[in-house]
Amino acid sequence: MAKKIIKQTIKGRNVGYMKIDISDADSTDLIALLEGEVSVFDEKSTGGSSSAYPIALNRKKFSCGDRGTKTSCSFTVPHCKTTAYTPDFETVVIGAFDANFEGSVKSDYMNLLYDRN
């Protein structure tokens, strides 16, 4: 048995996700019953912690890039812990994230663009 995430799309619209613990044979049988486009993903890891739904989402938007090649991109974190600050994200992003969506040059900087806290 393996944990799988099944995504169902009908006419270009995401209908929903299922997270199930199922064998490959059983997942094949289940997929045969589903309508529309079905994508199956193996669950690689889980993280985070469950908490009460916040009154307001703590959304952050960052830009990162490489000064040498003058490439950059931006990304949004829909909700993060209230104890997570920009330096915490810098330690994760700098040197690990690609500087743009087309190359493999790693980011050497990161800036906070938007913070809704």
C-alpha positions in Angstrom: 0.0 0.0 0.0 1.2 3.5 -0.9 -0.1 6.9 -0.1 -1.4 8.5 -3.3 -3.0 11.8 -4.2 -5.5 11.7 -7.0 -6.5 14.9 -8.8 -9.6 14.9 -10.9 -10.1 17.6 -13.6 -13.3 17.9 -15.8 -13.4 20.4 -18.7 -10.2 22.1 -17.4 -11.6 22.7 -13.9 -10.2 21.0 -10.8 -13.0 19.0 -9.3 -11.1 17.8 -6.3 -8.3 15.9 -4.7 -8.3 12.6 -2.9 -5.5 11.5 -0.5 -5.7 7.8 0.0 -3.6 4.8 1.1 -4.1 2.3 -1.7 -2.3 -0.4 -3.7 -1.4 0.2 -7.4 -4.0 -2.4 -8.6 -6.7 -0.8 -6.5 -5.8 2.7 -7.7 -6.1 1.5 -11.3 -9.5 0.1 -10.6 -10.6 3.4 -8.9 -9.3 5.5 -11.8 -11.4 3.5 -14.2 -14.5 4.7 -12.3 -13.6 8.4 -12.3 -14.8 10.8 -15.0 -12.6 13.4 -16.7 -8.8 13.7 -16.6 -7.2 11.9 -13.6 -3.7 12.5 -12.3 -2.1 10.3 -9.7 0.8 11.4 -7.5 2.8 9.5 -4.9 2.9 11.3 -1.6 6.6 12.0 -0.9 6.4 13.8 2.4 4.0 15.6 4.7 4.7 18.6 6.9 3.3 21.4 8.8 1.0 21.3 11.8 -2.7 21.4 12.2 -4.1 24.5 13.9 -7.3 26.4 14.1 -8.2 28.2 10.9 -6.8 31.8 11.1 -9.0 34.8 11.0 -6.7 36.3 8.3 -4.2 34.5 6.1 -0.6 35.4 6.6 0.3 35.8 2.9 3.8 36.7 1.7 5.1 37.4 -1.8 8.8 37.3 -2.5 11.1 37.9 -5.5 14.4 36.1 -5.9 17.1 36.0 -8.5 20.7 36.1 -9.5 22.5 39.5 -9.8 25.1 38.1 -12.2 22.8 37.0 -14.9 20.1 39.6 -14.0 17.4 37.0 -13.9 14.6 36.9 -11.3 11.1 35.5 -10.5 8.6 35.9 -7.8 6.6 33.4 -5.7 3.8 33.6 -3.2 3.3 31.7 0.0 -0.5 31.7 0.6 -0.2 31.3 4.4 2.7 30.8 6.7 3.2 30.7 10.5 3.1 34.1 12.2 6.5 33.3 13.6 8.1 32.9 10.1 9.9 36.1 9.1 11.8 37.1 6.0 15.3 35.9 7.3 13.7 32.4 7.8 12.7 32.3 4.2 16.1 33.7 3.0 17.9 30.7 4.6 15.6 28.4 2.5 15.6 30.3 -0.8 19.1 31.7 -1.3 21.3 29.1 -3.0 18.5 26.6 -3.4 15.7 28.2 -5.5 16.3 28.7 -9.2 16.7 32.4 -10.2 14.1 32.1 -12.9 11.7 29.5 -14.4 13.8 28.7 -17.4 17.4 28.2 -16.1 19.1 26.3 -13.4 21.1 29.3 -11.9 20.5 29.5 -8.2 19.3 32.6 -6.4 21.8 34.8 -4.6 19.2 37.2 -3.2 15.6 37.4 -2.1 13.3 40.4 -1.4 10.0 40.7 0.4 7.4 42.2 -2.0 4.2 41.9 0.0 3.3 40.9 3.6 -0.2 40.6 4.8 0.2 39.9 8.5 
